[in-house]
């Protein structure tokens, strides 16, 4: 079993709206309209979307549901403007993925549960396919491939201007005076696990 403790909280703005709510989210009908507010629509984390196949339950607040909810709302807004019938929202979860550690994941796809490296790899593959644009996909795929092949290099760039104990005159000497290493080492520190 997997216990998810991160939680997803709607925007604080939702709590201030005078609309009906359920579990802190805007209650919507099967057309994703807020009851008594026919021109107000809600989807995603801020909406309690009833599952018409399971009365009393709501659709989960996941990206795969929110994307499809957004498509139905767009079609329903167009239908209102064109005076056509509205579409009900109904969707069955395809699968769920979660990364739970370094190259380890859990997955449930069409009712089958599995875990390990393959679940983690599938999680990354699905999210890579959802990225917009070929350039982003190539960059992320390249970065993730490097991550598989090499250990992490931990570097930190310090913002000395904000530190109270930073004295600019101590760090702005002519770099040739004491060698370039002095200036660079005062601004950038890298941790190499093999070096003390």
Buried (B, 14 or more C-beta within 10 A) or exposed (E): EEEEEEEEEBEEEBEEBEBEBEEEBBBBBBBBBBEEBEEBBBBBBBBBBBBEEEEEEBBBBBEBBBEBBBEBBEBBBEBBEEEEEBBEBBBEBEBBBBBEEEEEBBBBBEEEEEBEEEBBBBBBEBBBEEBEEEEEBEEBBEEBEEEEEEEEEEEEEEEBEEEEEEEEEEEEEEEEEEEEEEBEEBEEEEEEEEEE
